[in-house]
Each structure stands twice: as C-alpha cells, then as structure tokens.
Amino acid sequence: MQLKKERGQLIVLSGPSGVGKSTVIAELLGQRDNIYFSVSYTTRSPRVGEQDGVNYNFVSREEFERMIRDNELLEYAEYVDNYYGTSLKAIQERLDAGIDVLLDIEVQGAAKVRARCPGALFIFIIPPSFEELSRRLHRRNTDSEEVIAGRLEKARVEFREIPNYDYLVINDKVSNAVEEIEAVLTAAECRVENRSSILSQFA
C-alpha cells in the first residue's frame, strides 16, 4: 500500500564542480516519479543548448531584485555579477501537495536553506578521491588549467562544510550514488513524524 505523503521532503544536494551531480540527479529523477527538481532562477544569459525553465529560469536583473524585495526567494547568491536563487513559492506548493523537492545548490545557499527549513535533508556528494575530481574536470575539456585549478581550490573550501550535512554520498559509479540517495529518502519517509497520519488509528 503506497501511503499518500502528508508533506513532501525537501532534499538539498551539494557537491563540488565536476563531481557529476547533474548525471546523478537525472538518473534519480528517472527512477522516482514523486520528486520535483527545483529549477533555479538566474540573471545570467543562457548558454548554447540551455532552455528557459529546464536548465534555469532566466530573468532580468530588475525582476530578480524585485523577487528579493518581495521575499519570494528561499535563498539566493551572487556569483561573477549574476544572481542565482530558488523560488520559495514553487517549492512550498509542491511540498504541501506531498511531492518531494530536490535542490542542487552550493554550500552557501545550503546554509541559508538550513536556517529556514530545519526539516530538510542535506546530502553532500563527493568523488572517490581528490585525484579523481581533478581527472573528471580535465576530461570535460571545457576549461583552462587556470579555471580547473580554481575549481579544485573551491572544492577544498566546500569540503570543509561537509560536517554540516546529514549524509555523504560517494559518486564512484552513478548507479551506486543514486542507490545511496534512494536509501536516504526511504529512511526519511519512515521517520515517525512523517507517518503521523497512520499513527492516529493506533492511538
């Protein structure tokens, strides 16, 4: 018997650039139907092949600043002169409907979500080794040595935030990483507070 969830679970996924988050997320979404991937808002221009509403919701700087003023964002940050943020309304509607919501955000954004949503699950994805992360970044063939060195340095800083996360998933093989995330989500569904509706009949 599949119980209808009273409330969706908010899942925050973080990890360094090059760890393979988007591949893991795509696989996870393909396997679970009751999960919504929250598409971030950004003021940067779309890259070749990116679609509005799929990769990002592309908005003007004026519109983004209006969203900040009207408190419509769960979290936001500014990188290299562009804003990135998460819409609070889109998330709340789905959580209220019993749908899980997945956020792919970096550590500063995650810290803001932690302060506002104590019930969220925080998962950090790491590569099997630092050398492997370097290999993956080089294999992409999209960045200069200088950019890669910067990404690796940033990864070292991000790793210091791992103790603030609930779970650590190792992405050695995508299917294994997805399996570990699935296990975390199943455990969360079995928490007593998440099954209070069925408890009432035993009272």
C-alpha positions in Angstrom: 0.0 0.0 0.0 1.5 3.3 -1.1 0.7 5.9 1.5 0.0 9.4 0.2 2.5 11.6 1.9 1.1 14.4 4.0 4.1 16.6 3.1 6.9 16.4 0.7 10.5 16.1 1.7 12.9 18.9 0.8 16.3 17.5 -0.3 19.3 19.7 -0.7 22.2 18.2 -2.8 25.6 19.9 -2.8 29.0 18.9 -4.2 32.0 20.3 -6.0 32.0 21.2 -9.7 32.9 18.1 -11.7 31.6 15.5 -9.2 28.8 14.5 -11.6 25.8 15.9 -9.7 23.7 16.6 -12.8 24.2 13.0 -14.1 23.2 11.6 -10.6 20.2 13.9 -10.5 19.0 12.9 -14.0 19.2 9.2 -13.0 17.4 9.8 -9.7 14.5 11.7 -11.4 14.2 8.9 -14.0 13.7 6.4 -11.2 11.4 8.3 -8.8 8.2 9.8 -10.0 7.2 11.7 -6.8 10.1 14.1 -7.0 10.4 17.6 -8.4 13.7 19.2 -9.4 13.6 22.8 -8.5 14.9 24.9 -11.4 16.9 27.9 -10.1 16.4 31.5 -11.3 19.3 33.4 -12.7 20.2 36.7 -14.3 22.9 35.2 -16.5 22.4 34.7 -20.2 21.6 31.2 -21.4 24.5 29.2 -22.7 24.3 27.3 -26.0 21.7 24.5 -25.7 20.2 25.7 -22.4 16.4 26.1 -22.3 14.5 28.5 -20.2 12.5 26.6 -17.5 14.6 23.5 -18.0 18.2 24.4 -17.0 17.3 27.7 -15.4 14.6 30.2 -15.2 16.3 33.2 -17.0 15.1 36.6 -15.7 16.3 40.2 -15.8 18.3 41.7 -13.0 15.3 44.1 -12.3 12.9 41.1 -11.9 15.4 39.2 -9.7 15.8 42.2 -7.4 12.0 42.6 -7.2 11.9 38.9 -6.1 14.5 39.6 -3.4 12.5 42.7 -2.2 9.2 40.8 -2.1 10.8 37.9 -0.2 10.0 35.4 -2.9 13.3 33.5 -2.6 14.3 30.7 -0.3 17.9 31.5 -0.9 20.0 33.4 -3.4 23.6 34.3 -4.1 25.6 36.5 -6.4 28.4 35.0 -8.5 30.5 36.8 -11.1 28.0 39.6 -11.3 25.0 37.3 -11.8 22.3 36.3 -9.3 21.2 32.7 -8.7 18.3 31.8 -6.5 15.5 29.4 -5.5 11.8 30.4 -5.6 10.0 29.8 -2.3 6.5 29.6 -3.8 7.3 26.9 -6.3 8.8 24.7 -3.6 6.1 25.3 -0.9 3.3 24.4 -3.4 4.8 21.0 -4.2 5.8 20.2 -0.6 2.2 20.9 0.5 1.0 18.6 -2.2 3.1 15.7 -0.8 5.8 15.9 -3.5 9.5 15.7 -2.7 11.6 18.7 -3.9 15.2 18.4 -4.9 17.5 21.4 -4.8 21.0 21.4 -6.4 22.8 24.3 -4.6 26.2 25.2 -3.4 27.3 25.3 0.2 26.4 29.0 0.9 22.9 28.5 -0.4 22.5 25.3 1.5 23.5 27.1 4.7 20.6 29.6 4.1 18.2 26.8 3.5 19.3 25.1 6.7 18.4 28.2 8.6 14.9 28.4 7.1 14.0 24.8 6.6 15.2 22.7 9.6 13.3 19.7 8.3 15.2 19.5 5.0 17.6 16.6 4.2 21.2 17.7 3.4 23.3 15.4 1.2 26.8 16.1 0.0 28.2 14.3 -3.0 32.0 13.6 -3.1 34.2 11.9 -5.7 36.1 8.7 -4.6 39.3 10.8 -4.4 40.6 14.3 -5.0 42.7 13.0 -7.9 39.5 11.6 -9.5 37.9 15.0 -9.2 40.8 16.6 -11.0 40.6 13.9 -13.7 36.9 14.5 -14.2 37.4 18.2 -14.6 40.2 17.7 -17.1 38.2 15.1 -19.0 35.4 17.7 -19.6 37.8 19.6 -21.8 35.9 22.8 -21.4 38.1 24.8 -19.0 41.6 26.1 -19.0 44.2 24.9 -16.5 43.7 28.1 -14.5 39.9 27.6 -14.3 40.4 24.0 -13.2 42.9 25.0 -10.5 40.3 27.5 -9.3 37.5 24.9 -9.2 39.8 22.4 -7.3 40.7 25.1 -4.8 37.0 26.0 -4.3 36.2 22.2 -3.8 38.7 22.1 -0.9 36.9 25.0 0.7 33.5 23.3 0.1 34.7 20.1 1.7 35.1 21.9 5.0 31.3 22.3 5.1 30.7 18.6 4.9 30.2 18.2 8.8 27.1 20.4 8.4 25.4 17.9 6.1 23.4 14.9 7.2 24.6 12.4 4.6 27.7 11.9 2.5 27.3 10.1 -0.8 30.3 8.9 -2.8 29.9 9.1 -6.6 32.3 6.4 -7.7 29.6 5.0 -10.0 26.4 6.8 -10.8 24.1 3.8 -10.1 25.7 3.4 -6.7 25.4 7.1 -5.8 21.7 7.0 -6.8 21.2 3.9 -4.7 22.6 5.6 -1.7 20.4 8.7 -2.2 17.3 6.4 -2.6 18.2 4.7 0.7 18.4 8.1 2.4 15.0 9.1 1.0 13.4 5.8 2.1 14.7 6.2 5.6 13.4 9.8 5.8 9.9 8.5 4.7 10.0 6.0 7.6 10.6 8.7 10.3 7.9 8.7 12.9 6.9 12.3 12.3 6.5 11.6 8.6 4.0 8.9 9.3 1.8 10.6 11.9 -1.4 10.1 9.7 -1.2 6.4 10.0 -0.5 6.6 13.7 -3.8 8.2 14.6 -5.7 4.8 14.2 -3.4 3.2 16.7 -4.0 5.8 19.4 
